[in-house]
Amino acid sequence: MTELSPSALRPQHPISRSLSGLVDEFDLELRGDLDGLEVTGVSLSSRTVQPGDLYVGVPGRNSHGASFAEGAREAGAVAILTDADGAVIAEGSGLPVLVTPDARAALGSVAAWIYRTDENPASLFAVTGTNGKTSVVYLLFAILNQLGIVAGLTSTAERRIGDLAVTSALTTPEASELHALLARMREAEVRAVAIEVSAQALSRHRIDGLVFDVAGFTNLSHDHLDDYEAMEDYFQAKLDLFQPDRSRRAVVTVDSDWGRRIVHDCRIPVTTLTTRLDVEADWRMFVIEETALYTQFALEGPEGRRLETRVPLLGWYMAANAALAIVMLVESGYDLEAIAHTLDRDGGIAAYIPGRAERISGDRGPLVYIDYGHTPDAFLNTLDAIRKTTEGRLIMVFGADGDRDTTKRADMGAIAARGADVVVVTDFHPRFEDPAAIRATLLDAARAAVPDGEFHEVPDPRTAFRTALALAKEGDVILYAGPGHEDYHEVAGVKIPYSAREDSRQALREAGWL
């Protein structure tokens, strides 16, 4: 079942709280008369205000949110929370104004109080890292379901409560949406929630007001250097999750120096996991078999504990993600033997992860994978996994985000050229950049890496995939990297409807392969 709007995932039976109680709880300055007013929700956008909401006005890139206070009042807001500058802007709106030095910094705690999030009995799992966050969240969700636990998740792809799902707008929702989602989950008697936590979520107060039972770390590699000046700044943003005010305990993958630094610098109990033979850790994951349909692996831990299972996904890194999910569950109190018994009963982890090395082809023709990977490390791992499981040619279709980290583009082009037999460069969310310039950067790097390689430049994504398909034969593999689960193509501020998954299926049907 899918709902149309993420804002719908609020509690269906909200419990009102006194606005005067909010003022007292957070020592807010009041301008206006509350006159017994009560609040039932929180909104950071005037477009999503519902009757009974507290509207929160924060400074934006182009204007102050307090400028929209009158529209929020007309939509049913009962008061506005903002800073001193916003209070001046909103004073003629007709709403009582609650003033705090930094409304965004206060948002998480205020939303937690209004939605009574601290009364939620669910275990909270946080997953951070550059690559694999979404996969670990879905793997946690899948295993919990197999254990008979009512579970929820929020990820780059979806917000999900059991079978109910909505499409995500941000990797981690704003604090107002996140606390509303958790309140809705409480109504549905959800007992465990897996939450994908981005570096930006930590830097921008999106998970404020929560303390996670277990936080997991996957890896750290080149990404988001448009938001962070250097890798060290990016790392420090991630490290914030592994402190007592954020999480009670941690499970950290220590394959890299970054993971080992998390262990050294965190101030909470930590359990370690590795996939490497040359690294010491509490738990170790071994790949037993890799195929195009599944990856079989074993997980060994303290006191001779061992689990062997499979995940219906491509590559050792998906087995590593599954191992992290399992150890996080064990650290939260689930019994490893019970997990092993359940997975053995079901023939492995029953996970579906939208747009993550997702096979969309049938039994005939080339194998086609749609993947969300858009970093050098993700390209490297996925290409390596496909190469291990195919004897045919590997054709890769990809582009690069416009108005995002430009420093990773050359590495992406070079890795694609080295890992694939054929490279098709196309447009992928050029946004306000010149798409031809983005393609040129990728192709120049690819040609420099493999001067005699086969390269095609096809700007239109639909035509690009069909070009790749025309080059492919039975036994070949096409990797379409970048779009993953997304259902739009962003050009000059316009989101044009486009699903790589659906369009690729249509192309396969046109070619007679489906």
C-alpha positions in Angstrom: 0.0 0.0 0.0 1.4 3.4 -1.0 0.3 6.8 0.1 0.8 9.9 -2.0 2.3 12.3 0.5 5.0 11.9 3.1 3.2 14.5 5.2 0.4 11.9 5.6 2.7 9.9 7.9 1.6 11.7 11.0 -0.2 10.3 14.0 -3.8 9.6 13.0 -5.0 10.3 16.5 -2.8 13.2 17.8 -2.9 14.0 21.4 -2.9 17.8 22.0 -0.5 19.5 24.3 -0.7 22.9 26.0 1.2 25.7 24.2 1.8 27.4 27.5 3.4 24.1 28.7 5.7 24.2 25.7 6.7 27.8 26.6 7.5 26.7 30.1 9.3 23.5 29.1 11.7 25.3 26.8 11.8 28.7 28.5 10.6 30.4 25.3 9.9 34.1 25.0 6.2 34.7 24.2 4.9 37.5 22.1 1.1 37.4 22.0 -1.6 35.6 23.9 -1.8 31.8 24.0 -5.3 31.9 25.6 -5.5 28.2 26.4 -4.3 27.2 22.9 -3.2 23.6 22.3 -0.9 22.1 19.7 -1.1 18.7 18.0 1.6 18.8 15.4 4.7 20.6 14.0 5.5 21.8 10.5 8.7 23.4 9.1 6.9 24.3 5.8 3.9 26.5 5.5 2.8 24.2 2.6 2.4 21.2 4.9 0.7 22.9 7.9 -2.3 21.1 9.3 -4.9 22.5 11.7 -3.4 22.6 15.2 0.2 22.8 14.1 3.0 24.8 15.5 4.7 26.4 12.5 8.5 26.7 12.8 10.0 29.6 10.8 13.8 29.3 10.1 16.1 31.3 7.9 16.3 29.9 4.4 18.6 30.3 1.4 16.4 32.9 -0.2 14.0 34.1 2.5 13.1 33.6 6.2 10.5 31.0 6.9 8.7 33.6 9.1 7.7 35.4 6.0 5.1 32.6 5.4 3.5 32.9 8.9 0.3 34.4 7.5 -0.1 31.5 5.1 0.6 29.1 7.9 -2.1 30.7 10.0 -4.6 30.4 7.2 -3.8 26.7 6.9 -4.6 26.2 10.6 -1.3 26.9 12.5 -2.0 28.0 16.1 1.4 29.6 16.7 4.9 30.2 15.2 8.2 29.3 16.7 11.1 31.4 15.3 14.2 33.4 16.1 14.4 37.1 17.0 14.6 38.2 13.3 11.7 36.0 12.4 9.7 37.3 15.3 9.9 40.8 13.8 8.8 39.5 10.4 5.9 37.4 11.8 4.5 40.0 14.2 1.7 41.0 11.9 0.6 37.5 11.0 -2.0 37.2 13.8 -0.2 34.2 15.3 1.3 34.1 18.8 5.1 34.1 18.4 7.4 31.9 20.4 11.0 33.1 20.3 14.2 31.0 20.7 17.7 31.9 19.6 17.9 29.1 16.9 14.6 27.6 15.9 16.2 24.9 13.8 18.3 23.7 16.7 15.2 23.7 18.9 13.0 21.8 16.4 14.0 18.3 17.3 13.4 18.7 21.1 10.2 20.6 20.5 8.8 18.1 18.1 9.8 15.2 20.5 7.8 17.0 23.2 4.8 17.7 21.1 4.6 14.1 19.6 5.7 12.5 22.9 8.4 10.6 21.1 10.1 9.6 24.4 7.1 7.5 25.1 7.8 5.3 22.0 8.6 1.7 23.1 10.3 0.9 19.8 14.0 0.1 19.5 15.7 2.7 17.4 18.5 1.7 15.0 20.6 4.3 13.2 22.8 3.5 10.2 25.4 5.9 8.8 28.3 5.8 6.3 28.9 6.8 2.7 27.7 3.6 1.0 25.4 0.9 2.2 23.1 2.9 4.6 19.9 2.2 2.7 20.8 -1.4 2.2 21.5 -2.0 5.9 18.2 -0.3 6.9 16.2 -2.5 4.5 18.1 -5.6 5.7 17.3 -4.7 9.3 13.6 -4.3 8.3 13.6 -7.6 6.5 15.1 -9.6 9.3 12.9 -8.0 11.9 9.8 -8.9 9.8 11.1 -12.5 9.5 11.4 -12.6 13.2 7.8 -11.6 13.5 8.5 -8.1 14.8 6.4 -5.2 13.6 9.0 -2.8 12.1 9.3 0.5 10.4 12.0 2.3 8.4 13.0 5.6 6.9 15.6 5.7 4.1 16.6 7.6 1.0 14.0 5.6 -0.9 11.0 5.3 1.4 9.4 5.8 4.7 7.7 2.5 5.6 5.4 1.2 8.4 4.9 -2.5 7.7 3.3 -2.5 4.3 2.4 1.2 4.3 5.0 3.3 2.4 5.6 6.8 1.0 8.4 8.1 -1.2 11.2 10.0 0.6 12.2 13.5 -0.2 15.4 13.5 2.0 17.7 10.7 3.1 16.8 11.6 6.7 13.6 13.6 7.2 13.5 16.9 8.9 13.1 16.5 12.7 9.4 17.6 12.6 8.6 14.9 10.0 10.8 12.3 11.8 9.1 12.7 15.2 5.6 12.7 13.5 6.6 9.5 11.7 7.6 7.8 15.0 4.4 8.9 16.6 2.5 7.3 13.7 4.6 4.1 14.2 3.7 4.1 17.9 0.0 4.0 16.9 0.8 1.0 14.6 2.5 -0.8 17.5 5.9 -0.8 15.7 8.5 -2.3 17.9 11.7 -1.6 16.0 12.6 1.3 13.6 15.6 1.4 11.2 16.7 5.0 10.3 19.2 6.0 7.6 21.2 8.9 9.0 23.2 11.1 6.6 26.0 13.4 7.6 23.8 16.4 6.6 21.1 15.0 9.1 23.6 15.2 11.9 24.9 18.7 10.9 21.4 20.1 10.3 19.7 18.9 13.5 17.4 16.4 11.7 17.8 13.6 14.4 17.7 15.9 17.4 15.5 14.7 20.2 16.3 11.1 19.6 18.7 8.7 21.3 19.3 5.5 19.3 19.6 2.1 20.9 22.2 1.0 18.4 24.1 3.0 15.8 25.9 1.2 12.9 28.7 2.5 10.7 29.3 1.1 7.2 32.3 2.9 5.6 33.5 6.4 4.6 34.7 7.3 1.1 34.8 10.3 -1.2 31.4 12.1 -1.3 29.6 15.3 -0.2 32.7 17.5 -0.5 30.3 20.1 -1.8 28.8 20.2 1.7 32.0 19.6 3.7 35.3 21.3 3.0 37.4 18.1 3.4 37.1 14.4 4.3 38.0 15.2 7.9 35.0 17.5 8.2 32.8 14.8 6.6 34.1 12.3 9.1 33.6 14.6 12.1 29.9 15.0 11.0 29.5 11.2 11.1 31.4 10.8 14.4 28.7 12.9 16.1 26.3 9.9 15.9 28.6 7.9 18.1 28.4 10.0 21.3 26.2 9.4 24.4 23.7 12.1 23.6 23.0 10.4 20.2 23.3 6.6 20.8 23.6 4.1 23.5 25.9 1.6 21.8 27.5 1.1 18.4 28.5 -1.5 15.8 31.3 -0.3 13.6 32.8 -1.8 10.4 36.6 -1.5 10.9 37.8 -2.4 7.4 39.1 1.1 6.9 41.1 3.6 9.0 37.9 5.7 9.2 36.1 2.9 11.0 39.0 2.4 13.3 38.9 6.1 14.1 35.2 5.9 14.9 36.0 3.1 17.5 38.9 5.2 18.9 37.0 8.5 19.2 33.5 7.3 20.1 32.4 7.6 23.7 29.8 4.7 23.9 30.2 0.9 24.1 31.3 -0.4 20.7 31.4 -3.8 18.9 33.5 -4.2 15.8 33.0 -6.0 12.5 35.3 -6.7 9.6 35.4 -8.5 6.3 39.2 -8.6 6.2 41.5 -11.3 7.5 44.2 -8.9 8.4 42.0 -6.8 10.8 41.2 -7.6 14.4 37.5 -7.4 15.2 34.8 -8.9 17.5 32.9 -10.2 14.4 34.1 -11.4 11.0 32.2 -11.9 7.8 33.3 -14.4 5.2 31.9 -14.7 1.7 31.2 -18.3 0.8 29.7 -18.0 -2.7 28.9 -15.1 -5.0 26.3 -15.5 -7.9 24.2 -13.1 -9.9 21.2 -14.0 -7.8 22.6 -14.2 -4.2 25.6 -14.0 -2.0 26.2 -16.7 0.6 28.2 -15.7 3.7 29.2 -16.7 7.2 29.4 -14.5 10.3 31.6 -15.5 13.2 31.7 -13.8 16.6 32.7 -14.0 20.2 32.5 -17.4 22.1 32.4 -19.4 18.9 29.1 -18.0 17.7 28.4 -18.5 14.0 25.7 -17.9 11.5 25.6 -18.9 7.8 23.0 -17.6 5.4 22.5 -15.8 2.1 21.2 -12.5 0.9 19.4 -12.3 -2.5 21.7 -9.5 -3.6 24.8 -9.0 -5.6 28.3 -8.7 -4.1 30.4 -9.1 -1.0 29.5 -5.6 0.1 25.8 -6.6 0.4 26.9 -9.6 2.6 28.9 -7.0 4.7 25.7 -4.9 4.9 23.7 -7.9 6.0 26.4 -8.9 8.6 26.2 -5.3 10.0 22.4 -5.6 10.3 22.7 -8.9 12.1 25.3 -7.7 14.6 23.2 -4.6 15.3 20.3 -6.8 16.1 22.4 -9.0 18.4 23.7 -5.9 20.2 20.2 -4.7 20.8 19.3 -8.0 22.5 18.1 -10.3 19.8 19.4 -13.9 20.0 21.8 -15.0 17.3 20.5 -18.5 17.4 17.0 -17.3 16.9 18.0 -15.2 14.0 20.0 -18.1 12.4 17.0 -20.5 12.9 14.6 -18.0 11.2 16.9 -17.3 8.3 17.6 -21.0 7.8 13.8 -21.6 7.8 13.3 -19.0 5.1 16.2 -19.8 2.9 18.1 -16.6 3.8 17.3 -13.0 4.3 14.1 -12.1 2.5 15.1 -8.6 1.5 14.1 -6.3 -1.3 16.1 -3.1 -1.7 14.7 -0.7 -4.3 17.3 0.5 -6.8 20.3 -1.1 -5.1 21.9 -3.4 -7.7 18.3 -4.3 -8.5 17.9 -6.9 -11.2 15.1 -5.9 -13.5 15.8 -8.3 -16.5 14.2 -11.7 -17.0 15.5 -15.1 -17.7 16.5 -14.3 -21.3 18.9 -11.7 -22.7 21.4 -9.6 -20.9 21.3 -9.2 -17.2 20.3 -5.6 -16.3 21.0 -4.0 -12.9 19.7 -0.6 -11.8 21.8 0.9 -9.1 21.7 4.1 -7.0 25.5 4.1 -6.6 27.0 7.5 -7.5 30.4 7.5 -5.8 33.7 6.2 -6.9 33.7 3.5 -4.2 30.2 2.4 -5.1 31.2 2.1 -8.7 34.3 0.1 -7.8 32.5 -2.4 -5.6 29.5 -3.0 -7.9 31.6 -3.4 -11.1 33.9 -5.9 -9.2 30.9 -7.9 -8.0 29.4 -8.1 -11.5 32.7 -9.0 -13.1 33.0 -12.0 -10.7 29.6 -13.4 -11.7 29.6 -12.9 -15.5 31.5 -14.3 -18.5 30.1 -11.8 -20.9 30.7 -8.2 -21.6 30.0 -5.6 -18.9 28.3 -2.4 -20.2 27.9 0.6 -17.9 25.5 3.5 -18.3 26.0 6.4 -15.9 26.2 10.2 -15.4 27.1 12.6 -12.6 25.0 14.9 -10.5 25.0 18.6 -11.4 25.4 21.2 -8.6 26.9 18.5 -6.4 30.5 17.4 -5.4 32.5 17.9 -8.6 35.7 16.5 -7.2 34.6 12.9 -7.5 33.7 13.0 -11.2 37.1 12.2 -12.6 37.4 9.2 -10.4 34.0 8.0 -11.4 34.9 8.2 -15.1 38.2 6.4 -14.6 36.7 3.6 -12.5 33.9 3.0 -15.0 36.5 2.8 -17.9 38.7 0.3 -16.0 35.8 -1.8 -14.7 33.5 -2.0 -17.7 34.0 -3.2 -21.3 31.8 -0.5 -22.7 30.9 2.9 -21.1 27.8 4.9 -22.1 27.9 8.4 -20.5 24.5 10.2 -20.2 22.9 13.0 -18.3 22.0 12.4 -14.6 20.3 15.3 -12.8 22.4 18.1 -14.5 20.3 20.6 -12.5 21.7 24.1 -13.3 25.0 23.0 -14.7 25.9 22.5 -18.4 25.2 18.8 -19.0 27.7 18.7 -21.8 30.5 19.9 -19.5 29.6 17.2 -17.0 29.7 14.5 -19.7 33.0 15.9 -21.0 34.7 15.6 -17.6 33.5 12.0 -17.2 34.6 11.0 -20.7 38.0 12.8 -20.5 38.8 10.9 -17.3 37.6 7.6 -18.8 39.7 8.0 -22.0 42.7 9.0 -19.9 42.4 5.9 -17.9 41.7 3.5 -20.8 42.8 5.2 -24.1 41.6 2.4 -26.3 38.3 1.8 -24.5 34.8 1.8 -26.1 32.9 5.0 -25.1 29.6 6.4 -26.1 28.2 9.8 -25.3 24.3 9.8 -25.3 22.8 12.8 -23.5 19.2 11.5 -23.2 18.9 8.7 -20.5 16.2 6.8 -22.4 18.3 6.7 -25.6 21.5 5.9 -23.6 20.0 2.8 -22.1 18.7 1.7 -25.4 22.1 2.2 -26.9 23.6 0.0 -24.2 20.9 -2.6 -24.8 21.6 -2.6 -28.6 25.2 -3.4 -27.8 24.4 -6.2 -25.5 23.9 -9.9 -26.2 22.7 -12.9 -24.2 25.1 -13.4 -21.3 26.2 -9.7 -21.2 25.5 -7.4 -18.2 24.3 -3.8 -18.2 24.8 -1.7 -15.1 22.8 1.5 -15.1 24.3 3.4 -12.2 22.9 6.5 -10.5 19.1 6.8 -10.8 18.3 3.7 -8.6 14.8 4.1 -7.2 14.3 7.7 -8.2 11.3 8.6 -10.4 12.5 11.9 -11.9 15.3 13.6 -13.9 16.2 17.1 -12.7 17.0 19.7 -15.4 17.3 23.5 -14.7 15.1 23.2 -11.6 12.4 21.1 -13.2 11.9 17.5 -12.1 10.9 15.6 -15.3 9.2 12.3 -14.6 11.6 9.5 -15.3 12.1 6.1 -13.7 15.2 4.2 -14.9 13.6 1.0 -13.6 10.4 1.4 -15.5 12.0 2.8 -18.7 14.6 0.0 -18.7 11.9 -2.7 -18.4 10.0 -1.0 -21.3 13.2 -1.1 -23.4 13.7 -4.8 -22.6 10.1 -5.5 -23.7 10.7 -3.5 -26.9 13.8 -5.6 -27.6 11.9 -8.9 -26.9 13.8 -9.8 -23.8 10.8 -9.5 -21.4 
